[in-house]
């Protein structure tokens, strides 16, 4: 499965936001852009899709920005990706339905639908909180301790 830059950036931004969810503050696209090294213009497009998907709330103005619409443990990777990857979770198109409907049905039931379900189940089992916890674990592994 290939996730586009839009999907990867959306997920990274949402994980970044989940790390400061407890503060209740709204986070600007500029601050996320700087923290993650992602184009501000591109992130604005991503956040438009995330807002349309009901995953973030926004406030305009000087004190404005974005905030997760729910707790990080209530937002799954599947929800984030399906909000921004508009074609990733579409069902497979018919291949040979006209000439060989039996083969088409076999492929759909035995392969494509099972694959779609497995992907959805796997991505639905991982939350933003899980990713934030994993990121924190790796951050601690990569930090150096200096003793004097």
N, C-alpha and C positions, 0 to 999 in steps of 0.2 A: 504494500500500500504506500502510495506517495502522497504526503501531506504538503500542500503548497506553502510558500512563504507566508501567505496571509494566515493560514491556520497555525503555523508554528509561532508567528509573532503574536497572534491573539492569545494563544496558550501561555506564552512567556509573559505577556503583559498581565494576564489574569492571575498567574502565579505570583508575580511581583506585587500586584495589588492585594492579594490574599495575605501576604506577609505583614502588611500594615493594616489589615482589616479592623483589628481591635481598637485602633485609635479613633475610628469613626470619621476620619478626615477625608475630604475629597482630594483626589490626586490628579494633577494635570497631565495632559498628554506629553507636554514638554519634559516634565520630570521623569516620566517613564521612558521617553525617547532617549534622554541623556543616560539614564541608569542602564538601559539595555543596549544602547547603540543602534537604535532603529529609527528610520526616517520619521519625523513628526508628521509629515503629510500622509505617509502610508499608514501610520497608526491612527490618524483621524478617520480614515476610511474603515479600518478594522473596528474602531470603537462605534462607528455608526451602525455596523452590522451587529455588534454585541448588544448595543442598546435596543435595536429592533428585535433582537432575540430575547429581550427581557433579562439579560444577565448583568447589566450595569445600569445605574441611575446616573443622571448628570445634572449639574447646576451650571448655569452660565454666569459670566461676570468675573470680577477680579478675584473673588474667593471661590470660583467655580472649579469644576473638574469632574472626575468620575469616581464612583464607588461601587463595589459589588452590590447587587440587588439582594443577595442572600449570603448566609455564612459560607465560608469556603468549603466546609464539609457537605454543603448542600448543592454544590455545583460540580458536575462531573466533566471529565474531559470530553465525553460524547456530546454534552450540551454545548460546550464551547466550540468544538469543531463543527457541529451541525449548524451552528449559527453563522459561521463564516465560510465554510466549505460547501457552497451551495450545491455542487454536483457530486460530492464525495459519497453521499449516502443514498443516491437515487438508485432504484432497482435497475438491474442489467436489462439492456434492450433485447428484444427478441432477435434470435439469430437465424433459426430455420423454421419458424412457426408455420409458415405457409406450406412448405413442401414436406416437412417432417415434424408435425406437432407432437408426436410421441417422444422424439429426441429432445425437442424444445422443453417439454414438461419435465423430462428426466433431468436435464441439465439444471433447470430452474429449481426443482425440488431437492435434488441430491447434492448440488454443488453451490449454486449462487445464493439461494436463501439460507443455507447453512453457514456459508461464509459471511453473509451480511449479519446474521444473528450472532455469530461468534465475535465479530468485530464490535458490534454494538454492545454486547455483553461485557467484553473486555474493557472497552473505553468507558462504559457506565460504572464499572467497578472502581475506577480511580477518580478521586476528587481533587480539587485544588488544594485542599488541606494536606492530602497525601503527597502531592508534588512539592508543596512548601516545606513539609517535614523532611522529605528526601533532599531538597536543595540545602536546607540547614545542615543536615548530616554531612553533605559533601563540603559545605563551607567550613565546617569544623575540621574535617579531615585535611583540608588544604591550608588551614591557618597554621602559622608557626608559633611555637612557644619559645620565648627567650628568657633565660634565667640569668640573673646577675648575682 
